[in-house]
Amino acid sequence: MKQIWLRRLLVSIVACCLSLSTWMIAPAAQAYDNPELLPKIQTPIIDLAEILTDTQEQLIASEIQQFESETGWKLRVLTQFDRTPGRAVKGYWGLDDKSVLLVADQRGGNILNFNVGRDLYALLSRTFWVELQTRYGNQYFVRDNGEDQSIIQSLDAVKSCLVQGGCRVVPGLPREQWILTLITSALGGVICGIAAIPRKPGQIVAWQWALIFSPLWGILFIAFGIGPVVSRTSDWVPLVRNIAAFLIGVLAAYLTPAFNQPSTSES
């Protein structure tokens, strides 16, 4: 009897907790659909977090409207902090398969989020949107450039890619990413140089070993060193620097044994 009584008590407590949690959550759910926060006049930008200046907002709005009239793609911007219209923006803007909604929320680690229409994935893949978010919405970019530039530059990237018929990656090569490609290029050169060190008397270059290790240094140099550069920018300077880093790595690794050989002296 005691066990039955305890079981009934536990069931009652759980039921009360569920009832209280439902009662407490219900009002918060209304925050996901607040049409009263929407402006009466139709505008492509709703800046509730006040990230943009009036001049910036007017300029971006006019550019978005002109871009939509020329291409048919619909770009919209919503900034929010403690207030959000939530799902009401879908009906307000008439978001469809050709729409991109940029949401800037200062409360998260990354301030950018994108709601992308289905038709855009044929031109801009899901990896494009992930890279766009991580490049322009991360805390370091926002700290160095500001939240307004996070919105402006991400919109510019989307517009330029849609105009040219799609992009596999986000245009532009950030300095941090270029440094990474430079390091991988040099590392690929070192591996290639070590593999090419002669191992037989009279041998100048160990081509066989260099070819055996070519998948490793080739991936580092071509896939990780050259590929990200040529796919993101037409500037030849970072490309030349990466090639130079590869060649320097090859020579440094190849010539190291010659410098380490002990010198012989005549008696």
Secondary structure, DSSP 8 states (H G I E B T S, - for coil): -HHHHHHHHHHHHHHHHHHHHHHHHHHHHGGGB-GGGS-SS--SEEETT--S-HHHHHHHHHHHHHHHHHH--EEEEEEESS---BTHHHHHHT--TTEEEEEEETTSSS-EEEEE-GGGGGTB-HHHHHHHHHHHSSHHHHHHH-HHHHHHHHHHHHHHHHHTT-BSS-SS--HHHHHHHHHHHHHHHHHHHHHTS--STT-S--HHHHHHTHHHHHIIIIIIIIHHHHTT---HHHHHHHHHHHHHHHHHHHHHHHHHS------
